[in-house]
Each structure stands twice: as structure tokens, then as C-alpha cells.
Amino acid sequence: MFGRRSDGHLVKKLDPIVALTSYIMPTRCDAQIFTDYKADFEKLARYIAAKSDEGYRITFMEIIIAAYIRTVSQLPEINRFVANKRLYARSELAVSFALVRDSADGELSENTTKCYFDLNDTIYDVSDRIRDTVEACRKEDADNSTLKVAKLLMNPFLANIVVWLARVLDRYGIMPRWLLNASPFHTSMFVTNMASIGLPAIQHHIYNFGTCSQFVSIGSVERGVALDAKGNVVRKRLLPLGVVCDERICEGAMYAKMLSIMGRLLNNPEQLEQPPERVLYDEGHEFHLPEPKRHRFFRKGKEESVQA
């Protein structure tokens, strides 16, 4: 309340035009901007294969999330969010995503989870955190906090009251921390892997409820042609990404830098193997994860964890 939130700090140094946009476009659906990005599938696939030979299991989604985390470490402004028409610097870095749960009867069911990261994370740290979260949530009997809240709201009357109350509490920054942790909509970025179910990339809306400012969709591989350095036409396989952002959180030039940095990292994923040389924080508000880093090796079907 009064500009204070447990998940963010009020931005003080703000461009007047950026500050005004929240009043002109009060909801995220008003302020959505859409774009497509085509990553080089061949480069990413070769990198994943090379890491597999070394004993690491890394996925396309993990590389994309790691590239986003590294970009936030250099451009902390893209990790902001708007609440009650005011701009906040997020005090954490979280990515939400949906996954299919295992079921003994063969029926498909989904679970939504959220994973927290440190700005110093490497691709190995990102892979570890995501794998731990996925393994815990994919179990048939796994009920994370998100699913528990969803089951609690199966009653329409109760759901209307609780969601209305949550909106009010969130608007004034007094939502309980346990509810913020349970909500996949209070996150830095939401990722959906459409390729896992054989669908193309989509440009998914960002939710008015919560604080999510970016939504990325990973689509099925596309085939196309391009010109090489010598001007020859070559066939290429591309990994399409659908990107939707809240334009109110920063200037357009900042988003241009975001796409440029992420594009460079996706073309050179080996740069994600080392932590960043420096980490920048929005207006000096630092945040870290309490747990130690781990490097997990998957060799010959055996799993070993090494404390860093």
C-alpha cells in the first residue's frame, strides 16, 4: 500500500511519457505489443547435441529462459511491471510455464508452475532449477500451491469472491506473500511450449490479472530459405517465437535492445555457460536466491549433484 509491495519497488526515476501511458492504457490488454522472432534451430540443435555428448541434458526452452535471464541482468528495466497505474521494479525473477502431468489412466492433465532464478545463473543453473520444478510437478500426486488454490476455487461462488478480493489486495500491494507465490500470473515472463504438442508459435495475450509483463510462445520448427554470407540461397530450419510485451514498462528502444541481446545469445548459447561479468539492478534494488547453486550431470543414466 502507498507504493509499497512485497514483490517490487516503486520506480522513482521515470520518463514522463512512460509514466503517462499507464493512465492512457490502464490494462495490459490495452498495452500489448506483438512481434515474431525466428531463432536458428540448427545452431541450437547442434549446441544441445554437443552438451548431450558432455553429459548435460539441455532443452530449447531452457536456453530461451537462460537467454532471457541474462538479458534481464543487463537490462533490468524489462523486469518491471505495472500495478494500480504505477510502475514497479520487480524484486525477483520468476518464469511461469505449463506442463503436462503424468497420469496412470492415460488422461492428459496440466499443471502450471513458477520457477525462480538468480541473475547470475548460467545455463546449467537454469536447467537444474527447471528440471527440479518439472520433476516435482509432473508427478500424478503432485499438488503445488497453484493447483491447490485452483482446486479450492472449484465452487463458482467462492471463486468470484476470492478472485475479486485478490484483485483488490493486489491493486493496493497487500496481497499475502503465499498467494503471490501460488499465482503463476505474478511473474516476470510466462512461457508456453507449443512445439511440445506439435503446434505453431502463437502470440498469446498477457493477463490483466497479476504482474506478468512478457509472454513467449515456442512453436514447431519451420523450414525456410535465407542468404548466406556469400549471397547464396540456403535452406534453414527455424525455431519460431511469438513474443508479447507490455509496452508501458519501458521505452521502445529498451525492447529493441532486449531482442538484440537475446538474439545474440540464442545464436551463441555457449555464452550462457559462464555467469555475467556484471549484473545490473533496477535503481540499485538487489535480489538473490538463498539456496546454493548446483551443477547436475547426467551420465550413463545416473544422476549426480555437485554443490558449487
Backbone bond lengths (Angstrom), bond angles and torsions (degrees), N, CA, C in turn:
res aa  C-N    CA-C-N  psi(-1)  N-CA   C-N-CA  omega(-1)  CA-C   N-CA-C  phi
1 M - - - 1.444 - - 1.522 109.59 -
2 F 1.334 117.36 152.27 1.450 123.24 -178.87 1.525 111.46 57.34
3 G 1.350 115.94 40.26 1.447 120.65 176.71 1.508 114.81 86.45
4 R 1.334 118.13 3.49 1.466 121.41 -179.49 1.519 109.82 -108.70
5 R 1.340 115.73 133.60 1.461 122.21 178.25 1.518 108.73 -140.68
6 S 1.329 116.29 150.75 1.466 119.74 178.84 1.525 111.78 -74.42
7 D 1.342 117.29 -20.74 1.466 120.63 -177.48 1.522 113.49 -105.48
8 G 1.345 117.67 9.48 1.456 118.28 179.78 1.512 113.30 -172.80
9 H 1.333 114.67 166.29 1.457 122.53 178.94 1.525 109.00 -119.54
10 L 1.307 116.27 137.33 1.454 121.17 -179.64 1.527 109.71 -62.42
11 V 1.337 116.04 128.63 1.464 120.61 178.97 1.525 108.68 -75.43
12 K 1.318 116.50 127.04 1.463 120.91 -176.29 1.526 112.55 -98.10
13 K 1.315 116.72 -42.14 1.461 119.91 179.83 1.519 108.38 -90.25
14 L 1.303 116.08 99.50 1.452 121.02 -170.35 1.518 110.96 -132.98
15 D 1.331 115.31 133.29 1.450 120.58 175.15 1.533 109.04 -63.84
16 P 1.345 118.56 133.53 1.476 120.48 -177.35 1.520 113.59 -57.09
17 I 1.331 117.93 -36.71 1.464 120.87 -179.77 1.525 110.26 -66.08
18 V 1.340 116.45 -42.97 1.467 120.48 178.20 1.526 110.28 -62.99
19 A 1.334 116.56 -41.15 1.466 120.15 179.88 1.522 111.44 -64.16
20 L 1.317 117.56 -34.31 1.460 121.99 -177.25 1.523 112.89 -73.21
21 T 1.335 117.38 -29.68 1.469 120.16 -174.55 1.524 112.75 -61.38
22 S 1.336 118.06 -29.44 1.463 120.09 -179.88 1.520 111.91 -67.32
23 Y 1.317 117.32 -24.30 1.463 121.05 178.04 1.523 110.60 -87.02
24 I 1.325 117.06 -31.57 1.461 120.91 176.71 1.525 110.23 -75.17
25 M 1.345 116.30 -38.15 1.466 122.36 179.62 1.527 108.39 -123.86
26 P 1.327 118.22 85.20 1.465 120.88 -171.64 1.527 115.25 -71.95
27 T 1.329 118.62 -18.85 1.467 120.29 -179.13 1.524 110.55 -118.21
28 R 1.337 115.72 160.67 1.463 119.59 -178.46 1.521 112.49 -67.61
29 C 1.331 116.43 -32.77 1.467 117.79 179.62 1.524 110.84 -67.24
30 D 1.350 117.51 -21.84 1.461 120.70 173.52 1.528 111.29 -72.74
31 A 1.334 115.87 -32.22 1.466 120.85 -167.36 1.527 113.45 -107.52
32 Q 1.333 117.96 15.86 1.459 119.93 -178.30 1.527 111.33 -72.57
33 I 1.323 115.31 136.82 1.461 120.94 170.38 1.526 107.36 -122.15
34 F 1.329 115.83 141.02 1.458 121.98 -172.15 1.523 110.33 -118.65
35 T 1.326 115.47 140.41 1.453 119.45 174.23 1.523 109.43 -153.85
36 D 1.322 115.24 161.67 1.465 122.32 175.99 1.518 108.81 -114.32
37 Y 1.325 115.49 150.33 1.462 120.24 173.94 1.521 108.18 -139.10
38 K 1.316 116.91 136.36 1.461 121.65 179.65 1.529 109.26 -110.98
39 A 1.308 116.95 108.14 1.465 121.15 177.37 1.528 109.34 -85.82
40 D 1.320 115.45 152.65 1.458 120.97 179.87 1.530 109.34 -76.98
41 F 1.313 116.03 103.45 1.460 120.56 -177.55 1.524 111.94 -61.99
42 E 1.340 116.73 -38.08 1.470 120.53 -176.97 1.525 111.10 -61.05
43 K 1.340 117.19 -44.40 1.465 120.00 -179.36 1.522 111.21 -64.71
44 L 1.321 115.76 -43.62 1.459 119.17 -179.68 1.525 111.45 -66.45
45 A 1.334 116.81 -40.74 1.463 120.58 179.88 1.531 110.97 -64.48
46 R 1.335 116.52 -41.58 1.475 119.12 178.43 1.519 111.04 -64.83
47 Y 1.319 116.54 -37.66 1.463 119.83 178.81 1.528 110.55 -65.42
48 I 1.334 116.74 -45.39 1.461 121.26 179.55 1.526 110.34 -61.64
49 A 1.345 116.97 -40.75 1.466 120.65 178.82 1.526 110.89 -65.00
50 A 1.338 116.99 -40.94 1.461 120.66 179.25 1.525 111.03 -64.20
51 K 1.336 116.81 -41.66 1.464 120.11 178.43 1.534 110.86 -67.07
52 S 1.335 116.03 -33.92 1.462 119.40 177.49 1.520 110.89 -63.60
53 D 1.329 116.59 -38.58 1.463 120.52 177.30 1.526 111.44 -63.62
54 E 1.336 116.47 -27.87 1.464 121.03 179.35 1.529 111.53 -86.10
55 G 1.341 116.76 -6.33 1.455 120.08 178.48 1.507 115.11 102.92
56 Y 1.342 118.30 5.86 1.464 121.35 -179.87 1.526 110.16 -102.40
57 R 1.329 116.17 136.89 1.463 121.42 174.66 1.520 108.26 -102.98
58 I 1.312 115.69 107.86 1.457 121.59 -178.12 1.522 108.29 -125.22
59 T 1.321 117.16 140.32 1.460 122.00 -177.79 1.524 110.55 -111.30
60 F 1.336 115.15 167.50 1.461 120.62 177.78 1.520 110.56 -62.05
61 M 1.338 117.07 -42.50 1.456 120.03 -178.69 1.517 111.20 -62.86
62 E 1.323 116.62 -38.51 1.465 119.67 179.59 1.518 111.39 -64.98
63 I 1.322 117.45 -37.68 1.465 120.34 177.86 1.524 110.47 -65.22
64 I 1.334 116.65 -43.07 1.463 120.88 -179.66 1.531 110.60 -63.88
65 I 1.325 116.70 -43.50 1.462 119.72 178.57 1.524 110.82 -65.94
66 A 1.339 117.36 -41.09 1.461 120.62 178.12 1.525 111.08 -62.64
67 A 1.327 117.05 -38.55 1.466 120.92 177.45 1.523 110.39 -65.00
68 Y 1.324 117.00 -38.74 1.466 120.64 177.89 1.530 110.81 -65.00
69 I 1.337 116.73 -44.29 1.466 120.81 179.86 1.520 110.56 -61.50
70 R 1.333 116.29 -43.95 1.470 119.46 178.94 1.532 110.62 -63.59
71 T 1.330 117.26 -36.74 1.464 120.92 178.52 1.525 110.66 -65.70
72 V 1.337 117.13 -41.51 1.462 120.55 177.81 1.526 110.60 -62.71
73 S 1.323 117.16 -34.79 1.471 119.96 179.82 1.522 112.00 -64.42
74 Q 1.328 117.03 -21.56 1.468 121.37 179.20 1.532 112.12 -105.44
75 L 1.330 116.75 -24.80 1.469 122.11 178.43 1.530 108.70 -128.09
76 P 1.318 118.07 75.35 1.475 119.98 -175.68 1.525 113.39 -63.36
77 E 1.325 117.71 -16.92 1.466 120.51 -179.23 1.532 112.57 -63.06
78 I 1.327 117.48 -26.88 1.468 119.10 -177.97 1.529 111.50 -77.73
79 N 1.329 117.37 -3.88 1.461 121.48 177.36 1.529 110.79 -101.08
80 R 1.312 116.51 26.57 1.465 121.02 177.31 1.529 110.50 -92.71
81 F 1.323 115.63 170.50 1.461 120.31 174.82 1.525 109.15 -151.12
82 V 1.329 115.44 160.71 1.464 122.11 179.38 1.520 108.72 -108.68
83 A 1.321 116.64 130.95 1.461 122.93 175.18 1.524 108.08 -140.17
84 N 1.320 116.50 127.90 1.465 121.98 -179.97 1.529 110.95 54.79
85 K 1.342 115.70 39.81 1.470 124.50 177.44 1.531 112.93 66.58
86 R 1.308 117.58 15.55 1.462 121.26 178.36 1.523 108.94 -119.20
87 L 1.318 115.75 148.13 1.459 121.58 -174.66 1.525 110.58 -98.32
88 Y 1.349 115.64 131.76 1.459 121.39 -177.34 1.531 110.81 -123.57
89 A 1.327 115.22 145.12 1.461 121.85 169.98 1.520 107.14 -89.67
90 R 1.329 116.53 119.66 1.459 120.46 -175.30 1.520 110.63 -65.31
91 S 1.339 116.17 139.25 1.471 121.32 -179.11 1.517 112.12 -97.04
92 E 1.331 116.98 21.07 1.453 122.57 177.61 1.517 108.26 -161.41
93 L 1.309 115.78 166.68 1.466 120.97 175.98 1.518 107.33 -126.55
94 A 1.328 115.87 112.97 1.462 121.15 -177.29 1.520 109.37 -132.66
95 V 1.319 115.33 148.33 1.465 121.75 176.21 1.528 107.29 -128.94
96 S 1.329 116.08 128.54 1.459 121.65 178.18 1.522 109.71 -102.54
97 F 1.322 116.19 149.01 1.459 120.09 176.47 1.522 109.08 -158.70
98 A 1.327 115.27 156.16 1.463 121.64 178.14 1.519 108.58 -99.16
99 L 1.322 115.84 150.05 1.461 121.14 178.07 1.514 109.73 -144.84
100 V 1.327 115.44 155.80 1.462 121.84 179.93 1.524 108.91 -86.50
101 R 1.305 116.85 132.16 1.463 122.10 -179.13 1.522 110.87 -91.49
102 D 1.333 116.00 147.66 1.455 121.54 174.91 1.530 109.59 -71.57
103 S 1.329 115.94 140.43 1.463 120.59 179.84 1.518 109.40 -139.05
104 A 1.321 116.30 133.94 1.461 121.08 -177.59 1.523 111.99 -67.47
105 D 1.336 118.08 -30.26 1.462 120.86 -178.37 1.519 113.05 -88.26
106 G 1.326 116.70 2.76 1.458 120.65 176.52 1.510 114.98 84.56
107 E 1.330 118.54 -2.58 1.455 120.93 179.36 1.526 110.45 -78.11
108 L 1.353 114.37 143.00 1.453 120.00 179.14 1.519 109.96 -80.92
109 S 1.307 116.64 135.45 1.461 121.70 173.84 1.521 107.96 -143.22
110 E 1.305 115.60 152.04 1.453 120.07 -176.93 1.517 111.05 -115.67
111 N 1.306 114.82 153.92 1.454 122.65 173.21 1.522 107.19 -135.02
112 T 1.286 117.08 142.86 1.461 121.51 178.30 1.511 108.32 -112.67
113 T 1.319 115.98 134.47 1.458 119.85 -177.29 1.522 110.13 -137.32
114 K 1.310 114.10 171.81 1.466 120.92 -178.75 1.510 108.80 -136.41
115 C 1.312 115.79 136.14 1.464 121.30 -177.12 1.524 108.83 -121.78
116 Y 1.335 116.25 133.73 1.460 121.65 -179.27 1.528 110.08 -98.56
117 F 1.334 115.27 147.06 1.458 120.80 -176.39 1.520 110.66 -134.73
118 D 1.328 113.38 162.40 1.462 121.98 174.17 1.525 108.26 -105.86
119 L 1.307 117.09 145.44 1.460 120.45 -178.07 1.524 112.51 -67.15
120 N 1.314 118.22 -15.42 1.467 121.76 177.55 1.523 112.26 -91.39
121 D 1.322 118.13 2.46 1.458 121.43 -176.17 1.527 112.19 -63.22
122 T 1.322 115.17 140.69 1.463 122.10 171.58 1.526 108.26 -95.19
123 I 1.315 117.39 178.27 1.457 121.19 177.77 1.528 110.65 -61.30
124 Y 1.337 116.83 -32.57 1.458 120.20 179.48 1.530 110.72 -68.94
125 D 1.339 117.33 -41.27 1.457 121.11 178.37 1.526 110.75 -65.04
126 V 1.331 115.62 -42.51 1.462 120.32 179.07 1.523 110.28 -61.43
127 S 1.322 116.47 -44.83 1.460 121.09 179.78 1.524 111.00 -61.42
128 D 1.329 117.05 -42.51 1.465 121.41 178.67 1.522 111.26 -60.27
129 R 1.320 116.14 -49.38 1.464 120.29 -175.98 1.532 110.91 -63.49
130 I 1.326 116.05 -44.46 1.459 119.98 -178.68 1.518 110.43 -66.52
131 R 1.330 117.28 -42.56 1.458 120.35 -177.80 1.528 110.84 -64.08
132 D 1.322 117.72 -40.97 1.461 120.61 177.64 1.528 111.02 -61.82
133 T 1.336 115.75 -43.26 1.466 120.48 -179.31 1.514 111.22 -66.21
134 V 1.332 117.02 -44.35 1.465 121.17 -178.65 1.521 110.84 -65.07
135 E 1.332 117.55 -44.34 1.461 120.84 -178.37 1.524 111.15 -61.90
136 A 1.327 116.36 -36.95 1.461 120.04 -179.23 1.523 111.56 -72.54
137 C 1.328 117.34 -36.10 1.465 121.05 -174.45 1.519 113.52 -87.14
138 R 1.333 118.63 -19.96 1.457 120.42 -177.48 1.518 113.19 -81.57
139 K 1.307 117.39 -13.37 1.450 119.63 178.70 1.519 109.83 -65.36
140 E 1.309 115.81 142.32 1.464 120.40 -175.36 1.518 111.86 -59.56
141 D 1.334 117.45 -34.95 1.461 119.93 -176.74 1.525 112.43 -95.12
142 A 1.343 115.86 11.00 1.462 119.15 -177.60 1.526 109.90 -79.73
143 D 1.310 116.32 123.72 1.462 122.38 175.45 1.526 107.22 -123.97
144 N 1.338 116.28 95.66 1.451 117.60 176.58 1.521 108.83 -79.32
145 S 1.320 116.49 177.21 1.461 120.41 -174.75 1.512 111.97 -61.25
146 T 1.340 117.93 -34.31 1.460 120.89 179.13 1.515 111.01 -63.06
147 L 1.341 116.19 -46.55 1.457 120.41 -178.37 1.526 111.48 -68.52
148 K 1.318 117.14 -34.44 1.457 120.28 178.81 1.524 110.98 -64.48
149 V 1.337 116.52 -42.25 1.463 120.15 178.00 1.519 110.21 -65.66
150 A 1.344 116.92 -40.92 1.463 120.66 -179.87 1.528 110.84 -62.35
151 K 1.329 117.57 -41.77 1.465 120.55 178.98 1.525 111.06 -66.70
152 L 1.321 116.16 -34.44 1.458 120.56 179.18 1.522 111.14 -64.02
153 L 1.328 116.73 -29.15 1.465 121.51 -175.25 1.527 112.90 -97.94
154 M 1.315 118.02 23.14 1.458 120.44 177.92 1.528 111.23 -66.45
155 N 1.322 116.91 -26.53 1.460 121.18 176.27 1.526 109.18 -76.47
156 P 1.347 119.44 118.39 1.468 121.54 -176.85 1.524 113.57 -57.43
157 F 1.336 117.31 -39.89 1.465 120.34 -179.55 1.524 110.33 -63.24
158 L 1.334 115.99 -46.42 1.459 120.49 179.27 1.524 110.73 -65.98
159 A 1.339 116.58 -39.47 1.471 120.47 -179.19 1.520 110.88 -61.15
160 N 1.324 117.94 -44.05 1.466 121.15 -180.00 1.524 111.61 -60.46
161 I 1.313 116.37 -43.16 1.461 120.60 -178.46 1.523 111.11 -67.92
162 V 1.346 115.56 -47.97 1.464 119.38 -176.37 1.527 111.30 -66.02
163 V 1.337 117.78 -43.27 1.462 120.21 -179.37 1.526 110.36 -65.98
164 W 1.337 117.02 -40.59 1.471 119.51 176.89 1.521 110.50 -61.15
165 L 1.329 116.46 -44.73 1.461 120.61 179.77 1.520 110.64 -64.35
166 A 1.340 116.60 -40.75 1.464 120.19 179.51 1.523 111.16 -62.79
167 R 1.331 117.04 -39.43 1.470 120.41 178.20 1.529 110.98 -62.45
168 V 1.326 116.20 -42.64 1.461 120.15 179.98 1.528 110.83 -65.25
169 L 1.339 116.24 -47.25 1.463 120.26 179.85 1.523 111.21 -62.42
170 D 1.337 116.25 -40.17 1.456 120.24 -179.56 1.525 111.09 -67.70
171 R 1.311 115.88 -38.43 1.467 119.64 -179.34 1.521 111.62 -59.49
172 Y 1.324 116.13 -38.11 1.464 120.21 -177.57 1.531 112.59 -100.08
173 G 1.332 116.82 9.08 1.458 120.91 173.06 1.504 115.37 71.96
174 I 1.331 118.24 27.51 1.466 120.49 -178.33 1.532 111.30 -121.88
175 M 1.326 117.04 21.01 1.460 119.62 175.56 1.527 109.82 -66.91
176 P 1.338 118.34 136.15 1.474 120.48 -179.76 1.528 111.52 -57.84
177 R 1.324 114.86 146.34 1.462 119.47 -176.32 1.523 111.66 -62.28
178 W 1.332 118.31 -36.48 1.465 120.38 -178.88 1.520 111.05 -64.20
179 L 1.330 116.63 -32.43 1.454 119.90 178.97 1.525 110.94 -75.56
180 L 1.329 117.06 -35.66 1.470 120.64 174.40 1.525 110.33 -61.95
181 N 1.336 116.43 -41.86 1.463 120.23 179.72 1.521 111.49 -67.21
182 A 1.335 117.11 -31.77 1.458 120.69 -178.59 1.516 112.37 -78.61
183 S 1.316 117.26 -22.82 1.462 120.75 -174.73 1.526 111.64 -83.44
184 P 1.331 118.90 119.86 1.473 120.14 175.38 1.516 112.71 -74.13
185 F 1.341 116.89 -9.35 1.460 121.25 -179.28 1.524 112.46 -86.55
186 H 1.331 116.90 -12.18 1.459 121.25 174.45 1.526 107.16 -97.99
187 T 1.304 115.35 84.49 1.457 121.40 -171.17 1.521 110.50 -153.60
188 S 1.314 116.01 160.06 1.463 120.07 177.63 1.518 111.07 -70.71
189 M 1.335 116.12 -45.25 1.459 121.47 -177.66 1.522 109.50 -147.11
190 F 1.324 115.52 145.39 1.466 122.25 174.67 1.527 107.25 -111.51
191 V 1.335 116.86 131.89 1.461 121.85 -178.74 1.522 108.93 -120.54
192 T 1.327 115.95 135.70 1.460 120.50 172.97 1.523 108.64 -127.37
193 N 1.305 116.56 129.66 1.463 122.06 -177.95 1.523 109.49 -98.43
194 M 1.325 116.64 86.73 1.460 121.25 -179.84 1.530 111.72 -68.67
195 A 1.330 116.56 -24.82 1.462 120.05 -179.97 1.522 111.67 -63.43
196 S 1.329 117.57 -27.84 1.463 120.86 -178.46 1.519 112.42 -66.93
197 I 1.347 116.85 -19.89 1.467 119.92 177.20 1.536 110.66 -116.81
198 G 1.344 115.57 17.70 1.457 120.87 173.16 1.512 115.82 75.19
199 L 1.329 118.32 24.53 1.456 121.62 -179.01 1.528 111.34 -109.30
200 P 1.324 117.71 156.23 1.470 120.50 178.32 1.520 110.63 -74.11
201 A 1.323 115.81 168.28 1.465 120.54 176.92 1.519 109.70 -65.80
202 I 1.311 116.52 142.59 1.452 122.04 176.23 1.526 109.06 -121.27
203 Q 1.297 116.23 162.68 1.463 120.91 173.57 1.528 106.76 -103.89
204 H 1.300 114.69 92.08 1.461 121.89 -173.16 1.528 110.23 -81.67
205 H 1.317 115.33 137.96 1.467 119.65 178.96 1.521 110.58 -64.03
206 I 1.321 117.20 154.04 1.459 121.48 171.13 1.528 107.77 -96.52
207 Y 1.316 115.91 144.87 1.451 121.51 -168.89 1.530 112.15 -79.54
208 N 1.333 114.97 140.58 1.465 119.33 174.19 1.525 110.39 -69.13
209 F 1.332 116.56 -34.73 1.460 120.02 177.07 1.523 108.82 -77.71
210 G 1.325 116.93 136.16 1.462 120.14 178.67 1.510 112.53 96.98
211 T 1.334 115.34 -158.56 1.467 120.70 -174.73 1.525 112.72 -131.78
212 C 1.333 118.15 12.70 1.465 120.99 -177.45 1.528 110.57 -64.11
213 S 1.333 116.04 130.31 1.468 120.77 -178.16 1.518 113.62 -111.64
214 Q 1.344 117.98 -13.07 1.464 121.47 178.22 1.523 110.67 -139.06
215 F 1.323 115.57 143.43 1.463 121.53 176.34 1.527 107.62 -133.79
216 V 1.332 116.46 125.84 1.461 121.66 -178.42 1.518 109.38 -121.43
217 S 1.318 115.83 131.11 1.461 122.40 177.92 1.526 108.99 -114.66
218 I 1.338 116.21 130.99 1.465 122.23 178.27 1.519 108.14 -102.44
219 G 1.325 117.74 122.58 1.453 121.37 -176.45 1.515 113.48 -103.72
220 S 1.322 115.47 175.03 1.460 121.37 177.13 1.522 110.45 -66.79
221 V 1.322 115.41 154.17 1.461 121.53 -176.97 1.531 110.73 -62.00
222 E 1.332 115.47 137.24 1.458 121.66 177.60 1.529 109.56 -113.07
223 R 1.312 115.71 149.91 1.461 120.66 175.97 1.524 109.04 -106.66
224 G 1.321 115.64 137.83 1.458 120.58 -179.60 1.502 111.22 -155.26
225 V 1.328 116.01 -173.40 1.461 121.64 178.33 1.522 108.59 -125.64
226 A 1.333 114.58 154.62 1.462 120.95 179.48 1.518 108.53 -152.94
227 L 1.324 115.50 169.82 1.460 121.49 177.53 1.515 109.63 -98.13
228 D 1.336 116.82 133.61 1.459 120.08 176.00 1.518 110.00 -83.80
229 A 1.335 117.50 -173.31 1.469 122.01 -176.53 1.526 112.32 -62.85
230 K 1.333 117.29 -24.44 1.459 120.95 -179.16 1.525 112.53 -96.01
231 G 1.305 116.95 4.20 1.458 120.48 178.83 1.508 114.22 84.88
232 N 1.316 117.55 10.70 1.463 120.84 178.22 1.531 110.58 -86.32
233 V 1.323 114.95 145.61 1.464 120.01 178.24 1.525 109.15 -79.05
234 V 1.333 115.98 126.60 1.459 121.36 -179.98 1.529 109.07 -128.91
235 R 1.333 114.86 149.04 1.455 119.84 175.73 1.530 109.80 -82.19
236 K 1.318 115.80 141.47 1.455 119.84 -179.39 1.520 109.84 -139.20
237 R 1.332 114.02 152.27 1.459 120.35 171.15 1.527 107.36 -107.27
238 L 1.319 115.56 131.22 1.463 121.48 -174.22 1.520 110.58 -120.14
239 L 1.333 115.52 146.18 1.458 121.98 175.59 1.524 107.43 -104.48
240 P 1.348 117.87 105.97 1.471 120.15 -176.14 1.527 112.26 -78.34
241 L 1.316 115.33 140.10 1.461 122.33 176.38 1.523 108.72 -124.52
242 G 1.303 116.42 131.17 1.460 121.48 172.32 1.516 108.69 -100.90
243 V 1.326 117.02 121.86 1.463 121.99 -173.97 1.525 109.89 -118.33
244 V 1.322 116.53 128.61 1.468 122.61 176.30 1.524 107.62 -126.69
245 C 1.327 117.08 130.36 1.467 121.83 -176.41 1.518 110.98 -131.78
246 D 1.312 114.99 156.12 1.462 122.72 173.75 1.523 107.25 -87.97
247 E 1.321 116.62 111.97 1.463 119.74 -174.03 1.524 113.30 -72.84
248 R 1.332 118.24 -8.02 1.466 120.81 -175.70 1.518 113.60 -79.55
249 I 1.346 118.18 -15.48 1.460 119.18 -170.44 1.526 113.50 -83.29
250 C 1.326 118.09 -19.86 1.463 120.28 179.65 1.521 109.83 -162.58
251 E 1.337 116.30 174.16 1.447 121.32 179.63 1.526 110.70 -72.26
252 G 1.334 115.75 158.58 1.452 120.71 178.21 1.508 112.77 -60.38
253 A 1.341 116.60 -33.45 1.470 120.53 179.04 1.523 111.04 -62.42
254 M 1.334 116.56 -32.12 1.470 120.15 179.22 1.520 110.52 -68.39
255 Y 1.332 116.68 -39.06 1.466 120.09 176.85 1.523 110.74 -67.23
256 A 1.328 116.81 -34.51 1.463 119.70 176.92 1.529 110.04 -63.04
257 K 1.332 117.01 -40.93 1.470 121.01 176.85 1.520 110.44 -65.35
258 M 1.330 116.29 -38.11 1.469 120.68 179.26 1.517 110.59 -58.97
259 L 1.331 117.30 -49.68 1.463 120.80 -179.12 1.517 111.02 -65.74
260 S 1.342 116.63 -34.51 1.464 120.28 179.76 1.527 111.05 -66.85
261 I 1.337 116.98 -45.64 1.465 120.57 -179.17 1.525 110.70 -67.77
262 M 1.332 116.71 -44.97 1.463 119.01 179.61 1.523 111.09 -64.03
263 G 1.342 117.51 -37.86 1.455 120.66 177.51 1.518 111.82 -62.14
264 R 1.335 116.44 -41.78 1.469 120.32 178.80 1.523 110.99 -64.67
265 L 1.323 116.92 -40.51 1.462 120.41 -179.24 1.526 111.91 -69.91
266 L 1.331 117.16 -37.10 1.459 119.86 178.25 1.519 111.48 -69.43
267 N 1.324 116.90 -27.68 1.464 120.72 175.64 1.527 112.00 -81.16
268 N 1.335 116.47 -19.31 1.468 121.59 179.97 1.535 108.95 -135.99
269 P 1.324 118.51 66.31 1.468 120.91 -174.54 1.522 114.10 -63.06
270 E 1.328 117.39 -19.05 1.463 119.06 178.00 1.527 111.71 -62.64
271 Q 1.330 117.75 -21.28 1.468 120.53 177.03 1.520 112.06 -65.76
272 L 1.315 116.94 -17.69 1.461 121.50 -179.23 1.524 112.51 -83.89
273 E 1.314 117.09 -3.55 1.466 120.40 -177.84 1.523 112.27 -77.52
274 Q 1.331 116.90 -18.83 1.455 121.04 177.91 1.523 109.39 -113.48
275 P 1.336 117.98 147.68 1.474 119.36 177.77 1.516 110.36 -65.81
276 P 1.313 118.57 158.71 1.469 120.72 179.77 1.527 111.85 -63.91
277 E 1.320 116.19 149.09 1.464 120.16 179.05 1.517 111.28 -64.40
278 R 1.317 116.48 -32.77 1.456 121.14 176.24 1.526 108.35 -148.04
279 V 1.324 115.00 154.02 1.462 120.99 178.67 1.522 108.33 -122.14
280 L 1.320 115.96 130.72 1.450 121.47 179.16 1.518 109.56 -103.20
281 Y 1.329 116.51 138.86 1.456 122.05 178.85 1.522 109.95 -117.35
282 D 1.311 114.87 144.26 1.462 121.37 -177.30 1.529 110.38 -65.87
283 E 1.330 115.86 111.76 1.465 123.09 -179.55 1.524 112.42 54.50
284 G 1.336 115.72 30.74 1.460 121.54 174.13 1.517 115.98 79.39
285 H 1.338 118.20 9.88 1.476 120.62 -179.26 1.536 109.08 -86.46
286 E 1.322 116.23 96.62 1.459 120.99 -177.83 1.526 111.02 -80.63
287 F 1.333 115.78 151.82 1.459 121.57 173.51 1.518 108.42 -150.10
288 H 1.317 116.00 146.51 1.463 122.32 -178.69 1.522 109.26 -143.40
289 L 1.310 115.89 161.23 1.461 121.20 173.78 1.521 108.94 -91.65
290 P 1.330 117.67 141.90 1.464 119.85 -176.68 1.513 114.70 -75.10
291 E 1.359 117.76 -28.93 1.455 119.24 -173.09 1.528 111.18 -78.35
292 P 1.342 118.30 149.25 1.459 121.21 178.22 1.510 111.90 -70.44
293 K 1.323 115.81 157.14 1.457 120.69 176.78 1.523 110.11 -76.83
294 R 1.327 115.35 153.11 1.454 121.48 176.29 1.501 109.20 -134.44
295 H 1.314 116.62 145.14 1.453 121.37 172.23 1.515 107.28 -112.37
296 R 1.310 117.30 120.58 1.457 121.30 -176.01 1.518 109.70 -105.63
297 F 1.307 115.61 133.28 1.457 121.63 179.58 1.521 109.10 -112.97
298 F 1.322 116.18 134.55 1.458 121.66 178.02 1.527 107.18 -115.59
299 R 1.281 117.25 98.40 1.459 121.37 -177.53 1.529 109.25 -129.10
300 K 1.330 114.77 130.56 1.474 121.91 175.82 1.537 111.65 52.37
301 G 1.341 114.30 38.04 1.457 118.42 176.21 1.521 114.01 76.55
302 K 1.334 118.78 0.75 1.451 121.49 -179.96 1.520 109.17 -107.30
303 E 1.310 115.44 145.90 1.443 121.26 -177.11 1.519 109.32 -114.15
304 E 1.324 115.21 129.57 1.453 120.43 178.58 1.519 108.22 -130.62
305 S 1.333 116.83 137.05 1.463 121.22 177.37 1.510 108.61 -111.65
306 V 1.339 115.26 136.54 1.447 121.10 -179.22 1.519 108.37 -122.03
307 Q 1.313 118.06 123.07 1.460 120.35 176.78 1.518 109.48 -72.02
308 A 1.355 115.91 134.91 1.452 120.47 178.91 1.508 110.16 -79.07
